[in-house]
């Protein structure tokens, strides 16, 4: 059983390295593994994704595929999901200097999670930025409305457990979005990006 878990961990790490995306801090802490830094091109793309999502108005939704198309990579819907998975929560985005393990609430998960923060005495600025997320502290769950991005057909995506999915639904309902059996009417709540936004994001 232990050998099977080790194999799965190595496979996840290899997959992340191949896709050149960041590995969460808890994963690196658990495995003791390191991963090469994201390329500047990848960081820039994540920034475009986050910026596009910031334009979604309250009470409206869009899909991973629509964000991918809006940011110039229509086949990269899955990459949009990776970007949101890498989005640090607001608390971690604000805190840079601490040396302790802290309990914090992650609004995406809907439960307390234990996170390891970077030692404030560290001189490695690159490591600090990496642990704050692929784009540093500029984007976080407090200023990127991740819950307004859902799956194709208006389906609220399946999460690791039911609580996480229900937390996603709750965030939408707080904004007046009607969710029926984890599905949202795209005709009623779908976001139509303003003309010129795609060109603005490409600059």
HELIX and SHEET records of a PDB file:
HELIX    1   1 UNK A    2  UNK A   18  1                                  17    
HELIX    2   2 UNK A   25  UNK A   31  1                                   7    
HELIX    3   3 UNK A   40  UNK A   54  1                                  15    
HELIX    4   4 UNK A   64  UNK A   70  1                                   7    
HELIX    5   5 UNK A   77  UNK A   85  1                                   9    
HELIX    6   6 UNK A   90  UNK A   94  1                                   5    
HELIX    7   7 UNK A  125  UNK A  131  1                                   7    
HELIX    8   8 UNK A  146  UNK A  148  5                                   3    
HELIX    9   9 UNK A  152  UNK A  154  5                                   3    
HELIX   10  10 UNK A  162  UNK A  174  1                                  13    
HELIX   11  11 UNK A  186  UNK A  189  1                                   4    
HELIX   12  12 UNK A  197  UNK A  202  1                                   6    
SHEET    1   A 2 UNK A  62  UNK A  63  0                                        
SHEET    2   A 2 UNK A 149  UNK A 150  1                                        
SHEET    1   B 2 UNK A 101  UNK A 106  0                                        
SHEET    2   B 2 UNK A 111  UNK A 116 -1                                        
SHEET    1   C 2 UNK A 179  UNK A 180  0                                        
SHEET    2   C 2 UNK A 183  UNK A 184 -1                                        
END                                                                             
